[in-house]
Each structure stands twice: as structure tokens, then as C-alpha cells.
Amino acid sequence: MSNIISIENLVKRFGEKIAVDHFSLHVEEGEILGLLGPNGSGKTTTINCLLSLLQYDKGDIQIFGKPMSPDAYDIKSKIGVVMQNIAIVDTLNVYENVDFFCGLYINDKKTRQQYVEEALEFTGLTEYKKYKPKKLSGGLLRRLNIACGIAHKPKLVLFDEPTVAVDPQSRNAILEGIRKMNREGTTVIYTSHYMEEVEELCSRIVIMDHGKNVANGTAAELKASLKNRETIRIGIPNLSDDIIHQVKEINHVYEAVRDEDNLLIRCDGGEHNLVHILSFLSDSNIPFGHVSTEQPTLNDVFLAITGKELRD
């Protein structure tokens, strides 16, 4: 596969503050790349530099194998942007909004009409095409925002929090639409704070923090990088320190602690950890009650890498 995006050693300062610190990123054709990071990590600044909406201090950005610049209109015509904030014209109806934004790239009236109709069908807005935005629900507005961003059939689309504050049905429709676009050949960069969405949708994930690329891989690869590979909770009446100490001696158990009437066990790898632990309890005639086991999530990875401190 060829690189659709190549960012090398990008640096962006705002006065004394370094917002993007020698950040590098390569996005291959056909990927759905999840770009994650806490507030203030540099995601938005990086995207604005990528789109040549901001001048940067150092680095190289190429899109479709060509240097990106403010006047690179041939490149920009192949890019779609769907930002978190709804960007539509309140005085235009749904059809007119999509036609307006599509018209920024497509001059031929007949082609534009076809593209607009296809974008409305793609986002499920055909029956609403005469509605003004003020009559649309939050989910429909999000879908209109997407239709405006993708109507010109871009080869690369950047989605910034496209499912914020929408109901589950609208969220599902949006995610299914992104998958369909990708199957048809569109490369996607997707930013979100909904970790379950990113894990489900994205073929690869990059985590930014303090302007740097701090993690890169599939969801499975990132989860495999954690020390805690499995958390087991077992209810044990009259849990003693001796039991806790013995459980700690079991292979791959790196932590065993009391959590009220539960034994909380963390394992750093291995297979069949629960079987081994329950076998020990049975062989030792130690009664136990409820049992649960959890695998790490992408949210666990995110917190492990970026920390739990609140960000502005």
C-alpha cells in the first residue's frame, strides 16, 4: 500500500508552548486510522497543520505523495473534513446545504446533482432534503454535517468526534456509513473519545500526548503492551493474608489484593489463569463464591499511557 499521508518531525509552537513536538505519522491507503489523545495533546493542532490551516515551525507534510500547502487545491479537492462543530448554513435546506459544499469542488451541475443525491441517500437524508436545519434532530444534523463533508467523493476523510451527543441508532448509522465509505476505497482518519467506537472501527490506532506520537498499533497490539493482561475477581469468605500470599505464587500472577470480601488478582500474561487459580482454591479446600474475569480495554491502554490526571 502507498502512503496517503506522510508527516515527518512536525513542530508547532504557540509562543513558548510546544503544541506539536516532532510528531511523525504515516497513513496508508485504505486505512481507518484512529487518532487519540487527551485534551491538549496536540490532535487538533496537528490536523490543522495537516490541512494547511496553520503554519508550522518545522517538519514536512505530504498528502497523496505531494507537499501540502495552503494553495494546494488539487490536494484539498480530494479531502473531506467532518468537524465536531456542526458546519452548515442555517438559511439553506438540507439539499441546498449539501449542494453548496459540494459546489466548492464540483463545478459541473449535472455531476454535482448526482453527487448530492448520492450523499443524501448515503446518510439517510433523502426524505429530509427540503427541511431547514432548525427542524432536524441532533442525529440528523450530524448526518447532514457528514453529507456536506463527503458529497464531493473525497479519497481521504477526517472525522473529528462525529458521534458526539447522538442517540445509539444515529451513532450506529454513522459508523456503518464510515465502514461503507472505507470499503469503497476511502481512507479515514477518525478522532473520538469513545474508546469502544475506535476499537470497533479502526484498523490502526495512534495515541498522541504532549504533542508526541506515544503509541502506535492495532487495538490488540496496544492491549498486549500492558502489564495487566487479565483481571480476576473472586469472592472468598474469610479471606486470609495466607491465601493472598499463596495466590501471588501462582505463575503469571503479579498482584493479589483484598477488595472487601473479594480477592482481586492481576495477571501479566499466560493462558488459562482462571483455571489455574480455581484449581488451587479447590485443591486447598478454600470455598469461594462469585467469579469474574476481565480483559484489558482500549480505555485501559489510553489511561496507562496518558495517565489519569484531569486535562483542561
Helices and strands as residue ranges (DSSP letters): E 3-14, E 17-28, E 32-36, H 43-50, E 58-63, E 66-67, H 73-76, E 79-82, H 94-102, H 109-122, G 126-128, G 133-135, H 138-150, E 156-160, H 168-183, E 187-191, H 195-201, E 204-209, E 212-217, H 219-224, E 230-235, H 241-248, E 253-259, E 262-267, H 273-283, E 291-294, H 298-306
